[in-house]
Amino acid sequence: MDAAREARGGAIERLDELEAIIGKAPPALDLKVIHHLDAGALRWIAASPLLFACFGSGTTLGVTLGGGPPGFAGGDARTLRLPVAMLDDPSLAQTGQGFGALFLLPGTGETLRVNGTVSAQHPGEIRITVHECYGHCAKALIRSGFWEALPDGTVPSNPSAFIDATRFMALATSDAQGRADLSPKGDPAGALVRLDPHRVWFADRPGNRRIDSFRNILTQPRVAAALLIPGSAHVAYVSGTARITTDEAMRSRFAVQDKIPALVTAIDDAAIQLRESPALTRAGMWPVKPPTHGIQAAQLFIEHVKLNKENGLGARLASAALSIPGVSGLLKKGLEKDYKDNLY
């Protein structure tokens, strides 16, 4: 630890300090990001019964869930349409604010991430202008055992007990320009979050390495999150001010499989609300049913790289390589191996 960071108790305050610990995001990661909803993304949304959504920027940031029959949300290449009646808290949406979402497919570990701006609010409908769309790796849902859960009708006794048993989190952050982002986090019960008086802690785990959340926290530390226990229809909503640290004692508390995370994040002055989610009830997620949509996440990743408008040599080579017959199967096997070997 350098002297300056040690004097701050391990607090990370600059991007170079962050990258010195976890490395820079590989440039190739940006190749999977497209700036519209392609045919594959629209199929994914049409098959999804559940989304996590964040709205706002800075101090107005909030998270809610949306759910219903598959296809309750829809749209076209440039616009995502969300029915107000399918959102637990549609009041969070205000025209001009940033938006981020995770769309889930039953039985599929990968998630579809869509970012944009609230462009209009019509009677019964919120419209989002899409700025980014890409697939997210399956590690968070795998670590949480999300799709292995069974329905749990137990009413939580208190927020503390619920948080102790939490296994999945959707973390909302925003950058200095008000662009919102929603990132999935997952771990076994007791390893995802730790609750201290007025403070919630969580650890960094291997993922897609885009580090959007970390970069955002460094410039705009106000965050919000939705925490849930797969199988339960209740959600704990958390908001507060985040800070990233290498504090060794706290990192050790999050060890899993004898692996200690490189970083932990604290949400200070945390406000916690525990509420039942009608969206989760409508979505009927558990027990998971065999998928019938036929969507292959690896193929969606490939199509997004091929659709990417980046004109650099690396982008052209990647697109050409992914056009080779059989590469989808190889990518799928590579992802499965990474999910098995590098969860922690």
The 8 nearest C-alpha neighbors of each residue, nearest first, counted from 0:
[[1, 5, 2, 4, 9, 3, 245, 20],
 [2, 0, 4, 3, 5, 6, 9, 16],
 [1, 3, 5, 4, 6, 0, 7, 9],
 [4, 2, 6, 5, 1, 7, 0, 9],
 [3, 5, 7, 9, 6, 1, 2, 10],
 [4, 6, 2, 8, 9, 7, 3, 0],
 [5, 7, 3, 4, 8, 2, 9, 10],
 [8, 6, 4, 5, 10, 9, 3, 11],
 [9, 7, 5, 6, 10, 4, 246, 244],
 [8, 10, 245, 4, 244, 5, 246, 7],
 [9, 11, 244, 7, 8, 243, 4, 12],
 [12, 10, 243, 244, 13, 16, 17, 9],
 [13, 11, 217, 10, 14, 16, 243, 17],
 [14, 12, 16, 15, 11, 17, 217, 214],
 [13, 15, 17, 16, 18, 214, 12, 217],
 [14, 16, 18, 17, 13, 19, 20, 12],
 [17, 15, 19, 13, 14, 18, 11, 20],
 [18, 16, 14, 15, 19, 20, 21, 11],
 [17, 19, 22, 15, 21, 23, 20, 16],
 [20, 18, 16, 17, 22, 15, 21, 23],
 [21, 19, 18, 17, 22, 16, 261, 262],
 [22, 20, 18, 19, 17, 23, 261, 208],
 [23, 21, 18, 19, 20, 24, 17, 208],
 [22, 24, 18, 25, 21, 19, 208, 209],
 [23, 25, 209, 208, 26, 22, 210, 28],
 [26, 24, 27, 28, 23, 208, 209, 29],
 [27, 25, 28, 29, 24, 30, 23, 313],
 [26, 28, 30, 25, 29, 31, 313, 314],
 [29, 27, 26, 30, 25, 31, 209, 24],
 [28, 30, 27, 31, 32, 26, 25, 209],
 [31, 29, 304, 27, 28, 32, 307, 314],
 [30, 32, 304, 303, 29, 28, 133, 300],
 [33, 31, 133, 29, 30, 132, 131, 303],
 [34, 32, 132, 307, 131, 35, 303, 133],
 [33, 35, 131, 130, 132, 129, 32, 36],
 [34, 36, 76, 77, 33, 129, 37, 132],
 [37, 35, 76, 40, 41, 77, 132, 75],
 [36, 38, 40, 39, 76, 35, 41, 303],
 [37, 39, 41, 40, 42, 36, 76, 43],
 [40, 38, 42, 41, 37, 299, 43, 36],
 [39, 41, 43, 37, 42, 36, 38, 44],
 [40, 42, 44, 38, 43, 39, 45, 36],
 [43, 41, 45, 39, 40, 44, 38, 46],
 [44, 42, 40, 46, 41, 45, 47, 39],
 [43, 45, 47, 41, 46, 42, 70, 40],
 [44, 46, 70, 42, 43, 47, 69, 41],
 [47, 45, 69, 43, 44, 70, 42, 292],
 [46, 48, 69, 44, 104, 49, 45, 103],
 [49, 47, 69, 282, 67, 68, 66, 70],
 [50, 48, 66, 47, 103, 65, 282, 102],
 [51, 49, 102, 65, 101, 64, 103, 52],
 [50, 52, 64, 101, 100, 63, 65, 102],
 [53, 51, 100, 63, 62, 99, 64, 50],
 [52, 54, 62, 99, 61, 98, 171, 63],
 [55, 53, 98, 92, 61, 97, 60, 91],
 [56, 54, 60, 96, 97, 59, 61, 98],
 [57, 55, 177, 60, 59, 173, 97, 58],
 [56, 58, 59, 221, 60, 219, 173, 177],
 [57, 59, 60, 221, 56, 55, 222, 61],
 [60, 58, 55, 56, 57, 61, 54, 91],
 [61, 59, 55, 56, 58, 54, 57, 223],
 [60, 62, 53, 223, 54, 59, 91, 55],
 [63, 61, 53, 52, 224, 225, 223, 54],
 [62, 64, 52, 88, 87, 51, 53, 65],
 [65, 63, 51, 87, 50, 86, 52, 278],
 [64, 66, 86, 278, 50, 85, 49, 87],
 [67, 65, 278, 49, 282, 48, 85, 281],
 [66, 68, 282, 281, 48, 71, 69, 278],
 [67, 69, 48, 71, 70, 282, 66, 281],
 [70, 68, 48, 46, 47, 71, 45, 67],
 [69, 71, 45, 72, 46, 47, 68, 44],
 [70, 72, 69, 68, 67, 73, 48, 66],
 [73, 71, 81, 70, 80, 82, 44, 45],
 [74, 72, 80, 79, 70, 45, 44, 71],
 [73, 75, 79, 80, 78, 76, 72, 41],
 [74, 76, 78, 77, 79, 36, 73, 41],
 [75, 77, 36, 35, 37, 78, 74, 41],
 [78, 76, 35, 129, 75, 128, 36, 79],
 [79, 77, 128, 75, 74, 127, 129, 76],
 [78, 80, 74, 127, 126, 73, 128, 75],
 [81, 79, 126, 74, 73, 125, 72, 127],
 [80, 82, 72, 125, 124, 83, 126, 79],
 [83, 81, 124, 84, 85, 123, 125, 72],
 [82, 84, 123, 124, 85, 86, 89, 81],
 [83, 85, 82, 86, 123, 87, 89, 124],
 [84, 86, 65, 83, 82, 66, 67, 278],
 [87, 85, 65, 88, 89, 83, 84, 64],
 [86, 88, 64, 63, 65, 278, 89, 277],
 [87, 89, 90, 86, 63, 91, 64, 62],
 [90, 88, 91, 86, 92, 83, 87, 63],
 [91, 89, 92, 88, 93, 83, 87, 86],
 [90, 92, 89, 54, 88, 93, 61, 55],
 [93, 91, 90, 54, 89, 94, 117, 55],
 [92, 94, 96, 95, 91, 117, 55, 90],
 [95, 93, 117, 118, 96, 119, 92, 120],
 [94, 96, 117, 118, 116, 93, 97, 119],
 [97, 95, 55, 117, 94, 116, 93, 54],
 [96, 98, 116, 179, 178, 55, 54, 177],
 [99, 97, 54, 115, 179, 116, 114, 53],
 [98, 100, 114, 180, 53, 181, 179, 52],
 [101, 99, 52, 113, 51, 112, 181, 114],
 [100, 102, 112, 51, 50, 111, 110, 103],
 [101, 103, 50, 111, 110, 49, 47, 100],
 [104, 102, 110, 47, 49, 50, 101, 105],
 [103, 105, 47, 107, 106, 46, 102, 48],
 [106, 104, 107, 287, 103, 290, 284, 288],
 [105, 107, 146, 104, 287, 108, 290, 289],
 [108, 106, 104, 105, 109, 103, 110, 137],
 [109, 107, 137, 140, 141, 110, 106, 138],
 [108, 110, 137, 136, 135, 107, 296, 134],
 [111, 109, 135, 103, 102, 134, 101, 112],
 [110, 112, 134, 102, 101, 133, 135, 113],
 [111, 113, 101, 133, 100, 132, 134, 110],
 [112, 114, 132, 100, 131, 99, 111, 101],
 [115, 113, 99, 131, 98, 130, 129, 100],
 [114, 116, 129, 130, 98, 128, 97, 127],
 [115, 117, 97, 98, 128, 127, 96, 118],
 [116, 118, 127, 94, 95, 96, 119, 126],
 [117, 119, 127, 94, 126, 128, 116, 95],
 [120, 118, 126, 94, 117, 125, 121, 127],
 [121, 119, 125, 124, 126, 122, 94, 118],
 [120, 122, 124, 123, 125, 119, 126, 83],
 [123, 121, 124, 120, 125, 83, 82, 119],
 [122, 124, 83, 82, 121, 84, 125, 120],
 [125, 123, 82, 121, 83, 122, 81, 120],
 [126, 124, 120, 81, 80, 119, 121, 82],
 [127, 125, 80, 119, 79, 118, 117, 120],
 [126, 128, 117, 79, 118, 116, 78, 129],
 [127, 129, 78, 116, 115, 118, 77, 117],
 [128, 130, 115, 77, 78, 35, 131, 127],
 [129, 131, 115, 34, 114, 35, 128, 132],
 [132, 130, 34, 114, 113, 33, 129, 35],
 [131, 133, 113, 33, 112, 32, 34, 35],
 [134, 132, 32, 112, 111, 31, 33, 135],
 [133, 135, 111, 110, 112, 300, 136, 109],
 [136, 134, 110, 109, 111, 133, 137, 112],
 [135, 137, 109, 138, 207, 134, 206, 110],
 [138, 136, 109, 108, 140, 139, 141, 135],
 [137, 139, 141, 140, 136, 142, 338, 342],
 [140, 138, 185, 184, 142, 141, 137, 183],
 [139, 141, 143, 145, 108, 142, 138, 137],
 [142, 140, 138, 144, 143, 139, 137, 108],
 [143, 141, 186, 139, 185, 140, 144, 138],
 [142, 144, 186, 185, 166, 140, 145, 187],
 [145, 143, 141, 147, 142, 146, 140, 148],
 [144, 146, 143, 140, 229, 147, 148, 141],
 [145, 147, 148, 144, 106, 287, 105, 285],
 [146, 148, 144, 145, 149, 287, 286, 285],
 [149, 147, 230, 146, 229, 145, 285, 286],
 [148, 150, 286, 230, 285, 151, 147, 229],
 [151, 149, 230, 285, 231, 286, 152, 148],
 [152, 150, 231, 230, 153, 149, 232, 229],
 [151, 153, 231, 154, 150, 232, 230, 233],
 [154, 152, 151, 155, 231, 156, 232, 150],
 [153, 155, 152, 156, 233, 231, 151, 232],
 [156, 154, 157, 161, 153, 160, 158, 233],
 [155, 157, 154, 160, 158, 161, 159, 153],
 [156, 158, 159, 155, 160, 161, 273, 162],
 [159, 157, 161, 160, 273, 162, 235, 156],
 [160, 158, 162, 161, 157, 163, 194, 156],
 [161, 159, 163, 162, 158, 157, 164, 156],
 [160, 162, 158, 164, 159, 163, 155, 165],
 [163, 161, 165, 159, 164, 160, 158, 192],
 [162, 164, 160, 189, 161, 165, 159, 188],
 [163, 165, 188, 161, 162, 189, 166, 228],
 [166, 164, 228, 162, 227, 188, 163, 167],
 [165, 167, 143, 188, 186, 187, 228, 185],
 [168, 166, 185, 227, 184, 226, 143, 165],
 [167, 169, 226, 184, 225, 183, 170, 185],
 [168, 170, 183, 225, 224, 182, 184, 181],
 [171, 169, 224, 182, 181, 168, 223, 183],
 [172, 170, 181, 223, 180, 224, 222, 53],
 [171, 173, 222, 180, 179, 212, 215, 181],
 [174, 172, 179, 178, 215, 177, 56, 180],
 [173, 175, 215, 177, 176, 178, 219, 218],
 [174, 176, 177, 219, 218, 173, 215, 178],
 [177, 175, 174, 178, 173, 56, 179, 97],
 [176, 178, 56, 174, 175, 173, 97, 179],
 [179, 177, 97, 173, 174, 176, 180, 56],
 [180, 178, 173, 97, 98, 99, 172, 177],
 [179, 181, 99, 172, 171, 173, 114, 182],
 [182, 180, 171, 99, 170, 100, 169, 172],
 [181, 183, 170, 169, 171, 180, 184, 212],
 [184, 182, 169, 168, 139, 170, 185, 181],
 [185, 183, 168, 139, 167, 169, 182, 186],
 [184, 186, 139, 167, 143, 142, 166, 140],
 [185, 187, 143, 142, 191, 166, 190, 188],
 [188, 186, 143, 166, 190, 189, 142, 191],
 [189, 187, 164, 166, 190, 165, 191, 186],
 [188, 190, 163, 191, 164, 187, 192, 165],
 [191, 189, 188, 187, 253, 186, 192, 255],
 [190, 192, 186, 189, 201, 166, 185, 188],
 [193, 191, 201, 200, 190, 194, 199, 189],
 [194, 192, 200, 199, 201, 195, 163, 191],
 [193, 195, 199, 198, 200, 192, 196, 159],
 [194, 196, 198, 197, 199, 193, 200, 159],
 [195, 197, 198, 194, 199, 268, 269, 267],
 [198, 196, 268, 269, 195, 267, 199, 270],
 [199, 197, 267, 195, 269, 196, 266, 268],
 [200, 198, 194, 266, 265, 193, 195, 269],
 [201, 199, 265, 193, 192, 264, 266, 194],
 [200, 202, 192, 264, 263, 191, 193, 265],
 [203, 201, 263, 262, 264, 260, 204, 253],
 [202, 204, 262, 263, 260, 261, 205, 201],
 [203, 205, 343, 206, 202, 260, 342, 184],
 [206, 204, 343, 342, 341, 203, 207, 208],
 [207, 205, 208, 204, 138, 136, 139, 342],
 [206, 208, 209, 136, 135, 205, 210, 28],
 [209, 207, 210, 206, 24, 205, 25, 23],
 [208, 210, 24, 211, 207, 28, 25, 206],
 [211, 209, 213, 208, 212, 214, 24, 207],
 [212, 210, 214, 209, 213, 215, 180, 182],
 [213, 211, 215, 210, 214, 172, 216, 182],
 [212, 214, 216, 210, 215, 211, 217, 243],
 [215, 213, 211, 217, 212, 216, 210, 218],
 [214, 216, 174, 212, 213, 218, 217, 173],
 [215, 217, 220, 219, 213, 218, 214, 212],
 [216, 218, 214, 215, 219, 12, 220, 213],
 [217, 219, 215, 216, 175, 174, 220, 214],
 [218, 220, 216, 215, 174, 221, 217, 175],
 [221, 219, 216, 241, 240, 217, 222, 218],
 [220, 222, 240, 57, 219, 239, 58, 241],
 [223, 221, 172, 171, 238, 239, 240, 220],
 [224, 222, 238, 171, 237, 61, 170, 60],
 [223, 225, 170, 237, 169, 171, 236, 62],
 [224, 226, 236, 169, 168, 235, 62, 234],
 [227, 225, 168, 235, 234, 167, 165, 236],
 [226, 228, 234, 165, 167, 229, 235, 166],
 [227, 229, 165, 166, 231, 230, 167, 164],
 [230, 228, 145, 231, 148, 227, 166, 167],
 [229, 231, 150, 151, 149, 148, 285, 228],
 [232, 230, 151, 233, 228, 229, 150, 152],
 [231, 233, 279, 276, 275, 280, 230, 234],
 [234, 232, 275, 231, 276, 274, 227, 235],
 [233, 235, 227, 274, 226, 273, 275, 236],
 [234, 236, 273, 226, 272, 225, 227, 274],
 [237, 235, 225, 272, 271, 224, 273, 234],
 [236, 238, 271, 224, 223, 270, 269, 225],
 [239, 237, 223, 270, 269, 222, 224, 271],
 [238, 240, 269, 266, 268, 267, 222, 221],
 [239, 241, 221, 267, 266, 220, 222, 268],
 [242, 240, 266, 220, 265, 267, 221, 222],
 [241, 243, 265, 264, 244, 266, 220, 240],
 [244, 242, 264, 11, 10, 263, 265, 262],
 [243, 245, 10, 9, 11, 246, 263, 262],
 [244, 246, 9, 262, 247, 263, 10, 261],
 [247, 245, 9, 244, 249, 248, 250, 8],
 [248, 246, 250, 249, 245, 251, 9, 244],
 [249, 247, 251, 250, 246, 252, 245, 253],
 [248, 250, 252, 251, 247, 246, 253, 263],
 [249, 251, 247, 252, 253, 248, 260, 263],
 [252, 250, 248, 253, 249, 254, 259, 247],
 [251, 253, 249, 250, 254, 248, 259, 190],
 [252, 254, 251, 250, 190, 255, 259, 202],
 [253, 255, 259, 258, 251, 252, 257, 260],
 [256, 254, 257, 258, 253, 259, 343, 190],
 [255, 257, 258, 254, 343, 259, 342, 253],
 [258, 256, 255, 254, 259, 343, 251, 253],
 [259, 257, 254, 255, 256, 260, 343, 253],
 [258, 260, 254, 251, 250, 253, 261, 257],
 [261, 259, 262, 250, 203, 202, 204, 258],
 [260, 262, 259, 245, 203, 263, 250, 20],
 [263, 261, 245, 260, 203, 244, 202, 250],
 [264, 262, 202, 244, 201, 203, 243, 250],
 [263, 265, 243, 201, 242, 200, 202, 244],
 [264, 266, 200, 242, 241, 199, 267, 243],
 [265, 267, 241, 199, 240, 239, 198, 269],
 [266, 268, 198, 269, 240, 239, 265, 241],
 [269, 267, 197, 239, 198, 270, 240, 266],
 [268, 270, 239, 267, 197, 198, 238, 266],
 [269, 271, 238, 237, 239, 268, 272, 197],
 [272, 270, 237, 236, 269, 235, 273, 238],
 [271, 273, 236, 235, 274, 237, 270, 158],
 [272, 274, 235, 234, 158, 236, 271, 233],
 [275, 273, 234, 233, 276, 272, 235, 236],
 [274, 276, 233, 232, 234, 277, 273, 279],
 [275, 277, 278, 279, 232, 233, 274, 234],
 [276, 278, 280, 279, 281, 87, 275, 232],
 [279, 277, 66, 281, 65, 276, 280, 282],
 [280, 278, 282, 276, 277, 232, 281, 66],
 [279, 281, 277, 278, 282, 283, 232, 276],
 [282, 280, 67, 278, 279, 283, 66, 277],
 [281, 283, 67, 66, 279, 48, 284, 280],
 [284, 282, 281, 280, 285, 279, 286, 67],
 [283, 285, 282, 287, 286, 105, 279, 230],
 [286, 284, 287, 149, 150, 283, 230, 148],
 [285, 287, 149, 284, 288, 150, 148, 147],
 [288, 286, 285, 284, 105, 146, 106, 289],
 [287, 289, 290, 286, 105, 106, 285, 284],
 [290, 288, 291, 287, 106, 105, 292, 286],
 [291, 289, 292, 288, 106, 105, 293, 104],
 [290, 292, 293, 289, 294, 288, 46, 105],
 [291, 293, 294, 290, 46, 43, 42, 104],
 [292, 294, 291, 295, 290, 46, 296, 42],
 [295, 293, 292, 296, 43, 42, 299, 39],
 [296, 294, 298, 297, 293, 299, 331, 107],
 [295, 297, 299, 298, 300, 294, 109, 134],
 [298, 296, 300, 299, 331, 295, 327, 301],
 [297, 299, 301, 300, 296, 295, 327, 302],
 [298, 300, 296, 302, 301, 297, 39, 303],
 [301, 299, 297, 303, 298, 302, 134, 296],
 [302, 300, 298, 304, 299, 303, 305, 321],
 [303, 301, 305, 299, 304, 300, 306, 298],
 [302, 304, 306, 31, 300, 305, 301, 307],
 [303, 305, 31, 307, 301, 30, 306, 302],
 [304, 306, 318, 302, 303, 307, 301, 321],
 [307, 305, 303, 304, 302, 308, 33, 318],
 [306, 308, 304, 33, 305, 309, 30, 303],
 [309, 307, 310, 306, 33, 305, 314, 30],
 [308, 310, 307, 311, 314, 30, 315, 313],
 [309, 311, 308, 314, 315, 312, 313, 307],
 [312, 310, 314, 313, 309, 315, 316, 308],
 [311, 313, 315, 314, 316, 310, 317, 309],
 [314, 312, 316, 311, 315, 317, 27, 310],
 [313, 315, 317, 311, 312, 316, 309, 318],
 [316, 314, 312, 318, 317, 313, 319, 311],
 [315, 317, 319, 313, 318, 314, 320, 312],
 [318, 316, 314, 320, 319, 315, 313, 321],
 [317, 319, 305, 315, 321, 316, 320, 314],
 [318, 320, 316, 322, 317, 321, 315, 323],
 [321, 319, 317, 322, 318, 323, 316, 326],
 [320, 322, 318, 323, 319, 326, 317, 301],
 [321, 323, 319, 320, 324, 318, 326, 305],
 [322, 324, 321, 320, 326, 325, 319, 327],
 [325, 323, 326, 322, 327, 321, 328, 320],
 [326, 324, 327, 328, 323, 329, 322, 321],
 [325, 327, 329, 328, 324, 323, 321, 330],
 [328, 326, 330, 329, 325, 298, 331, 297],
 [329, 327, 331, 326, 330, 325, 332, 297],
 [328, 330, 326, 332, 331, 327, 333, 325],
 [331, 329, 333, 327, 332, 328, 326, 334],
 [330, 332, 328, 334, 333, 329, 297, 327],
 [333, 331, 335, 329, 330, 334, 336, 328],
 [332, 334, 330, 336, 331, 335, 329, 337],
 [333, 335, 337, 331, 336, 332, 338, 330],
 [334, 336, 338, 332, 337, 333, 331, 339],
 [337, 335, 339, 333, 338, 334, 340, 332],
 [336, 338, 334, 340, 339, 341, 335, 333],
 [339, 337, 335, 336, 341, 340, 342, 138],
 [340, 338, 336, 337, 341, 335, 342, 334],
 [341, 339, 337, 338, 336, 342, 343, 335],
 [340, 342, 337, 343, 338, 339, 205, 336],
 [341, 343, 338, 340, 138, 205, 339, 142],
 [342, 341, 205, 204, 258, 255, 256, 260]]
